Amino acid sequence: MSDATQRDVQDIARQELRLFLRTAQQIDMDTDRLCRTLRLSRDDWQRWLGVLHDAPLPAHPALPVVLRHLGFLTNRLDRAARCVGG
C-alpha cells in the first residue's frame, strides 16, 4: 500500500473512532462497555485508540471489521442518545 493510501486509510479510521467516541460520550458510556460492544479486549481497544495519536493501524481485528462495528454501533448509540435527549 502506498504511503498516501495508508494515510487515507488511517484518516478514515481516526474519523470513525472520533465519531464513535463523541457519540458514546453523549450517553456516558464507560470504557468497559465500549470494549464489550465493540467485542475488543482492553488491550485491543487501547491499540485502536493509539491510531488517534498516529500509531500504526493494528493488524487484529482487521480494519474492515472494526469500521463495520464502529459504524453500526455509532448509529445505534446516536439513536439511543436522541431518545434520551428528547
Secondary structure, 3 states (H helix, E strand, C coil): CCHHHHHHHHHHHHHHHHHHHHHHHHCCCCHHHHHHHHCCCHHHHHHHHHHHHCCCCCCCCCHHHHHHHHHHHHHHHHHHHHHHHC
